[in-house]
């Protein structure tokens, strides 16, 4: 297969050849993607941390408080014993 055949096929299907990117463009794109991923990871860790705090607070409720909100000690135990990564 000749290179001209490949180019004809690419042109036929509407594939556009982009000019080569500079190293600065590649670096900027990589930094943007890495920043997005880091922010996503921070959000996950914050969610996990909040779950731990809420479950600990739930486990500290006394029987009167649990009756007030309509849950039992068993409900508290089930929720409080979940790992932090599980909803």
Buried (B, 14 or more C-beta within 10 A) or exposed (E): EEEEEEEEEEEEEEEEEEEEEEEEEEEEEEEEEEEEEEEEEEEEEEEBEEBEEEBEEBEEBEEEEBEEEEBEEEEBEEBBEEEEEEE
